[in-house]
């Protein structure tokens, strides 16, 4: 029995690259982790080990470094598009390329006089800016870009409650009208079309700021409600956004029981439990949003 080769992809994962721009005394640098996956006419390599249509993953890695030198980085959305376009246009058997990029955030260190130092940097946080560019050729050509943020940890000490939920004989959680709410924001969003070159940075900053503002401003009745309001805030800040997807683990803070020590605990002392955790996820779409095509297709497949 000859089996059917279904959806498949291959590529180079976690290519770490740092690129420094020394074109002015005020150096800038990009600290990136790049992942590439290619799909196309690859039946022969799976069935017979025929590598004629295979672009080696080492070549893919080398292309990342070469493009950083030849074209520069620019915004990570634009860098991802350049790479994905190259793989589809340069290798006929490759009909789809996906380039996913994570960018670490760095800020300039202040000198003793308060002025920013032109070539010294400090980590600006553990969250990562993300972008995914997908370019397809063949019978269904198209280009899609996702922007996002991962691992953006937030917390509010009040303005959150949780009550009115389903209970049964296994329920031990007490209702509360005042609690700590904390999560790690993992968000992705897509625009109705590709933005003009040079506008990706401003669009990312506006969306990130809107997500944070709504988290802080909304009186939360549940993390689901907060998630929806955050997505709505991003769309309000940039009406070109067509869809937002959020995955938000609940970083639980439970009141510590101080009664064994003869103490009360008026919402002051908590224990933090990183697992198990609630995981809240949703896709929020603008009515009439254009089709996402393969933009959100899973990577990896399993």
C-alpha positions in Angstrom: 0.0 0.0 0.0 1.4 3.4 -1.0 0.7 6.0 1.6 -0.2 9.7 0.9 2.2 12.4 1.9 0.0 15.1 3.5 0.9 18.4 4.9 4.6 18.7 5.5 7.3 21.3 6.1 10.9 21.5 7.0 13.4 24.2 7.8 15.9 25.7 10.2 14.7 26.6 13.8 16.1 29.1 16.2 18.8 30.8 14.2 20.3 33.3 16.7 21.7 36.4 15.1 22.9 39.8 16.4 23.4 42.6 13.9 25.0 45.9 14.7 24.3 49.1 12.7 27.5 51.2 13.0 26.4 53.8 10.3 26.3 56.5 12.9 27.9 57.1 16.3 24.6 56.0 17.8 24.8 52.3 17.3 21.7 50.2 17.1 21.5 46.4 17.1 19.0 43.6 16.6 19.0 40.5 18.7 16.9 38.0 16.9 15.9 34.3 16.8 14.7 33.3 13.4 12.8 30.2 12.3 12.2 29.1 8.7 9.9 26.5 7.4 9.5 25.6 3.7 6.8 23.6 1.9 6.4 22.5 -1.7 7.0 19.7 -4.1 8.6 17.4 -1.6 6.9 14.0 -2.2 10.1 12.5 -3.8 12.3 13.2 -0.8 9.8 11.6 1.6 9.1 8.6 -0.6 12.4 7.9 -2.1 15.1 10.1 -0.4 15.5 12.1 -3.6 16.9 15.4 -2.4 16.7 17.2 -5.8 14.1 19.7 -4.5 15.5 20.2 -1.0 17.1 23.5 0.0 19.4 22.4 2.9 18.6 23.8 6.2 22.2 24.9 6.5 21.7 27.1 3.4 18.6 28.6 5.0 20.6 29.5 8.1 23.4 31.0 6.0 20.8 33.1 4.1 19.6 34.7 7.3 23.2 35.9 8.1 23.8 37.0 4.5 20.6 39.0 4.2 21.4 40.7 7.5 24.6 42.0 5.9 23.3 42.7 2.4 19.9 44.2 3.1 20.1 45.0 6.8 17.4 44.1 9.3 14.9 47.0 9.3 11.7 46.0 11.0 11.4 42.3 11.7 8.2 42.2 9.6 10.1 43.5 6.6 13.1 41.3 7.2 10.8 38.2 7.4 9.1 39.2 4.2 12.4 39.6 2.4 13.6 36.2 3.5 10.3 34.4 2.7 10.1 36.0 -0.8 13.6 34.9 -1.5 13.0 31.2 -0.8 9.8 31.1 -2.8 11.2 33.1 -5.8 14.6 31.5 -5.9 13.7 27.8 -5.6 11.0 26.6 -8.0 10.0 23.5 -5.9 9.3 25.7 -2.8 5.8 27.0 -3.0 5.4 28.4 0.6 7.9 29.9 3.0 7.2 30.9 6.6 9.7 33.0 8.5 9.0 33.5 12.2 11.1 36.0 14.2 11.5 36.8 17.9 13.3 40.0 18.8 14.7 40.7 22.3 14.1 44.2 23.6 17.1 46.4 24.5 17.3 50.0 25.7 20.2 52.4 26.0 22.1 52.8 29.3 22.1 56.3 30.8 25.4 57.8 31.6 26.2 59.4 35.0 25.0 62.8 33.6 21.7 61.3 32.6 22.3 61.3 28.9 21.9 58.1 26.9 25.1 56.3 26.0 25.4 55.7 22.3 26.7 52.2 22.3 25.9 50.5 25.6 22.6 48.7 26.2 20.5 47.1 29.0 17.8 44.5 28.6 14.4 46.3 28.4 12.4 43.4 29.6 11.9 39.7 29.1 9.1 40.0 26.6 9.8 39.4 23.0 8.5 41.2 19.9 7.4 38.6 17.3 6.6 38.6 13.6 5.7 35.9 11.1 5.8 36.4 7.4 4.3 33.8 5.0 4.8 34.0 1.3 3.1 31.5 -1.1 3.6 31.0 -4.8 2.1 28.5 -7.2 -1.6 28.2 -7.6 -2.5 30.3 -4.6 0.0 33.2 -4.3 -0.2 35.7 -1.5 1.7 37.3 1.3 0.6 37.6 5.0 2.2 39.1 8.1 1.5 38.6 11.7 2.9 40.9 14.4 2.9 40.2 18.1 4.4 40.0 21.6 5.3 37.0 23.8 5.9 36.8 27.5 4.7 40.3 28.4 4.1 39.8 32.2 1.5 42.2 33.8 -0.1 42.4 37.2 -2.8 44.6 38.9 -3.3 44.6 42.6 -7.0 45.4 42.5 -9.7 46.1 40.0 -10.3 42.4 39.4 -13.0 40.0 40.7 -14.3 36.5 40.0 -17.7 35.2 41.0 -20.9 33.7 39.6 -19.1 30.7 38.1 -20.4 27.1 37.9 -19.9 25.1 41.1 -20.2 21.4 41.9 -19.0 19.1 44.6 -15.4 19.5 43.4 -15.4 23.3 43.6 -13.2 24.7 46.4 -12.4 28.1 44.9 -14.0 31.0 46.8 -15.7 33.9 45.1 -13.9 37.2 45.4 -14.6 40.8 44.6 -11.0 41.9 44.9 -8.0 39.9 43.8 -4.6 40.2 42.2 -4.8 39.6 38.4 -1.7 38.7 36.6 -0.9 37.1 33.3 1.8 36.7 30.7 0.5 38.2 27.5 1.1 36.2 24.3 -0.6 38.1 21.5 -0.6 38.1 17.7 -2.4 40.3 15.3 -2.7 40.8 11.6 -3.6 43.9 9.5 -6.1 44.0 6.7 -3.2 44.2 4.3 0.6 44.7 4.3 1.6 48.0 5.8 3.8 50.4 3.9 7.5 50.0 4.5 8.6 51.8 7.7 5.3 51.7 9.4 5.6 48.4 11.2 7.4 49.8 14.3 4.9 52.5 15.0 2.0 50.0 14.5 3.6 47.5 16.8 4.2 50.1 19.5 0.6 51.4 19.3 -0.9 47.9 19.6 1.4 46.9 22.5 0.5 50.1 24.3 -3.2 49.6 23.8 -3.0 46.0 25.1 -1.3 47.3 28.3 -3.6 50.2 28.7 -6.8 48.1 28.5 -5.4 45.6 30.9 -4.8 48.4 33.5 -8.1 50.3 32.9 -10.7 47.6 32.6 -12.4 46.5 35.8 -12.0 42.7 35.3 -14.9 40.3 35.9 -12.9 37.5 34.4 -9.7 37.1 32.4 -11.8 36.3 29.4 -13.5 39.7 29.6 -10.1 41.4 30.0 -8.8 39.5 27.0 -11.7 40.8 24.8 -11.3 44.3 26.0 -7.5 44.2 25.3 -8.1 43.1 21.8 -10.8 45.7 21.3 -8.3 48.3 22.5 -5.7 47.3 20.0 -8.3 47.5 17.2 -9.4 50.9 18.4 -5.8 52.2 18.4 -5.2 50.9 14.9 -8.3 50.3 12.8 -6.2 48.5 10.1 -5.9 45.5 12.5 -8.3 42.8 11.3 -7.8 40.1 13.9 -6.1 39.7 17.3 -5.3 36.3 19.0 -4.4 36.2 22.6 -3.2 33.4 24.9 -3.0 34.4 28.5 -2.1 32.0 31.3 -3.4 33.0 34.7 -0.5 33.7 37.1 -2.4 32.7 40.2 -1.9 34.7 43.5 -3.8 33.2 46.4 -4.2 34.7 49.8 -1.9 33.1 52.3 -3.6 31.6 55.3 -2.1 33.4 58.3 -4.6 32.1 60.9 -2.2 29.5 62.3 -0.1 32.5 63.4 -3.0 34.4 64.9 -2.9 37.0 62.0 -5.5 38.3 59.7 -4.8 38.9 56.0 -6.7 41.8 54.5 -5.5 41.2 50.9 -1.9 41.8 51.8 0.1 38.6 51.7 -0.2 36.1 48.8 1.4 32.9 47.7 2.3 32.7 44.0 1.7 29.4 42.2 3.1 29.1 38.7 1.4 25.7 38.0 -1.1 24.5 37.5 -2.5 27.6 35.8 -5.6 28.6 34.0 -5.1 29.2 30.3 -7.4 31.7 28.5 -7.2 31.9 24.7 -9.4 33.5 22.1 -9.5 34.8 18.5 -11.1 38.2 18.2 -12.1 39.2 14.7 -13.3 42.5 13.1 -16.5 41.9 11.2 -15.7 41.5 7.5 -12.0 40.8 8.2 -10.2 39.5 5.1 -9.3 35.9 5.0 -6.2 35.0 6.9 -5.0 32.4 4.4 -2.2 30.3 5.8 -1.0 33.0 8.2 -1.9 31.1 11.4 -1.2 27.6 10.1 0.5 25.6 12.9 4.2 25.6 13.3 5.4 23.1 14.2 2.8 20.6 12.9 2.8 18.5 16.2 
